Amino acid sequence: MPNKRKLGLVLGVIISILCLQLALPGQAAEQQRVTIFAAASMKNALDAVSAAWTRESGIQTSISYAATSALAKQIEAGAPADVFISADAEWMDYLEERDLIQDGSRTDLLGNRIVLIAASGAASVTIAPGFDLLGLLGDGRLAMASPDAVPAGRYGKAALQALGVWDVVESRVAGAENVRAALQYVSRGEAPYGIVYETDAKADPGVAVVGIFPEDAYPPVVYPVALLKEGGSSASADYLEFLKSAEAGALFEAEGFKVLAASP
């Protein structure tokens, strides 16, 4: 009987070791998976960049796209993420002020610009001080991301204010939760015109750029990226470096972004 007990204990130890060995690879892989929170306007480009990263590294990514403001609030509330890419400096400042990003990891990654869109085939519009945007809208509405919170909406509002037409069209704005939603309003014919990033317009064949806003009429569109202090992935720093690589830069440029950061 004692021998049987000893044999049972030995077998139990062996089984426990085997189970631990089987579990470790999965746990290691999960620890390496990189979770990214990114502005909705980055979807096409960042999907391509992240797919390239996975092919090269073998490490998976998980990306949540939404309005920058919503993502920053989720991070503040404790949502698990490793990397944050904002569509403006203000929301990255917001997280930095709350000590939620890793020191020294913040980088201005990309640039963009805002444009006026309409359905494909629409005539071009000359955007200048006092231009008749209200007349162009007719009975329709102007689609844009919420000007009170979402970066794309704030840029659009700033441009319209600088051009002296915000007061006459403010009541006709169809505010959207993010810039991709505003794009869909125009693409589906729910609004005749919209203000989105140039990169968004390139992503939807159902719309056309009919005018480009003067870049001195609104603050520079900059996308900062940073690692988050509460991130648990051991591969997040490598992912950040890949975002600044020449390979990633080419993919970003193919979608219309201006590359601001590059690894040495």
N, C-alpha and C positions, 0 to 999 in steps of 0.2 A: 504493500500500500504506500509506504513512504516513497518508493521509487516511482510509482505512478504519479504521486503528487509532484515530485521533482520534475518528471517528464512534462506534466501539465504546465508547470510554471515556465519551463524552458520554451515550450511551444508558444505560450502566451507572450513571452518576451519577443520571440522571433516574429510572431504575427504583428505585434505592435510596431516593431522596427520596420517591417515591410510596409505597413499602412502609412507610417510617417514618411518613408521614402517616396511612396506613390503620391502623397499629398504635397510634398515640398515643391515639385516643379510647377504645379498649378498655382501654389501660393506665390512663388517667385515671379511667375508671369503676371499675376494680378498686381503685385507690387510694382512692376515695371510699366503696366498700362498707364498711358498719359491721358488725363482728363482735361479737356480744354473748354473754357467758356469764351465764346467769340461773338463779336457784333454780327448781326444777321446779314449785313452787306458783304461779309467775307465768305459766305457759304461756298460758292463755286470754286473760288481760288483756294480756300483752305482745305476743302475736300481733296482737291488734286494734290496739294502739298503734303497733306497727311498720308495719302495713299502712297506717295513716293517715299516718305519716311518709313512707313511700314514695310515696303518692299526691301528697303536697304537694311533696316535694323531688325526686322522680324518682330517688332513691338507694336501692339495695337494702340489705337487712340479712340477716345470717346469724346465727341464734340457736341456741345449744346449751343445752339444759335438763338439769339433773341436780341431785343433792344439792349444796348449797353447799360442803360440805367437799371433795367430789370435784373440783369446779370450781376451788376455791382451790389445791388440790394440783397440778392440771393447769397453772394459770397459773404457779405457782412452778417447775414443771418446764420452762416455756418455751412452753407452748401459745399460739398466736397469737390474741389477742383485743384489742379496743379498749375495751370497756365491761364492767364486772362489776357485777352486782346480787346482793347477798347476802341471805339470809333472816335474818341476825343480825349484830350488830356484831362479834362475836368473830372471825369469819373475815375480815372486812374489816380488822380490827386486825392479823390475822396477815399479810396482804399488805402493809399499811402499814409494819409493823415491818421487813419485808424490802425496803422501798423499791421496791415494785412498782406503786404507784399514783401518779398525777400529783398533785403538791402543790396543795392548794386546790380539788380537784375533788370531794372526797367530800361527799355530801349524804344526809341521812336522807330517803328518798323516800316510803315507804309504811309503814302500820301494818296489823296483822292481829290475830286472836285465835284460840285453839284451842277446838275443840268435840268433843263425843262424838257419833259417828255410828253408825247401824245401817241395816238395810235399810229401804227406803221402807215406810211404814205401821206401823213399830214404835212402841211407846208411849214417851212422854217419860220422862226420868229426872231426879230431883232430885239435883243434884250438891252435896254438902255434906260437911263433915268426917266421915270414917268411913263414907261411903255404901257399900252392899254391891255393889261392882263385881264381886267374885269370884262372888257369887251370880248376878249378871246374866249372866256369861260361861258359866255352866253347864259343859259339857264343852268349850266353845270357847276360842278364844284372842283376845287383845286386839291388834289391828293398829295399829302405829305405826311411824314412821320410827325407825331405829336411835338409841336414847337415848344412845349413847356418842359419836356424831359428828355426826349430822344435827340442825340447829337445831330442827325440828318435834318430833323425838324428845326433845331436851333440855328443851324447853318442857313437853312432856307429862309427862316424868318429874318435873320440878320441881313441877308442879301436883299430881300424885298423891302426892308426898312431903309437900307442904304439907297435903294433905287426909288424910294418915295411912293411905293404902291401897297405897302402892307396894310395901311389903314382902310383902304378901299376893298381889299379882298379878304381881310381877316375873318369876316362873318361867313365867307364862302369856302373856308378850308374844311376839307374832310380829313380830320386827324386820324392817323393809323398807329397801331401799337409799335410798329417798326418800319424801316424803310422798304423791306420786301413786301409788306402788306400794302403800302402805298403804291408800289410798282404794280401789284395785282389789280388794284382799283382801276388803273388806266388800261392794263392789258385786257381786263374783262369788259371794258367799256362802261364801267360804273362812274368814271370821271373823265372828262375830255383832256385834262392836262394834269401833270404831277411834277413834283420836284424830288429827285432821287440822286444818288451818286452816279457818276458816269459808269462805274463798274456794274451797277445794277441794270442799267439800260442795256449794256452789252449782253447781259445774261438772259434777256427775254426778247425773242424775235417778234413778239406781238406789239412792241413799242419802238418808237424812234426818237432820237434826240433831235429836238427842233430848235433848241437854243442853249447856249452855254453862258452861265452867269459869270460876270467879271470877277476874277479871283481876288481883287482888292475890295470887293463888296462884303466879304465875310471872312471870319478867321480861317487860317490855314487848316485844312482837313488832315489831321495826323492820327495815325493808329499806333498808340503805344502798346507794348507787350511787357509782361512781367511774370515772374514766378510767384506763386502764392505761398505764404508761410505755412499754411495748414496742409499743403499738398503732400501726398504720401508716396508719389512715384519716384523711384530712384533714377528714372530716365528723363525726367522733365528738363533738366539742364541741357542734356544732349538734344532734346527736341527743340529747345529754344535756339541752340546754335544752328540747327538745321534750318530753322525759319530764316536765318540770316545768310544762308549759303547761296552760292550762285545758282544752284539747281532750283531751289525754292524761289529765288528772285525771278528767274525766267518764267516760272509758272504764275507768279503774282502779276508780272508785267503782261503776260498773255491775256489776263482778265482785265487789264486796264489800270492796275495800280501803279503808283510810282514807288520804287524801292528806295527807302531812306537809310536802312541799316544793312550792313554787310560784314560778314566775318573777315578778319584780316587774312 
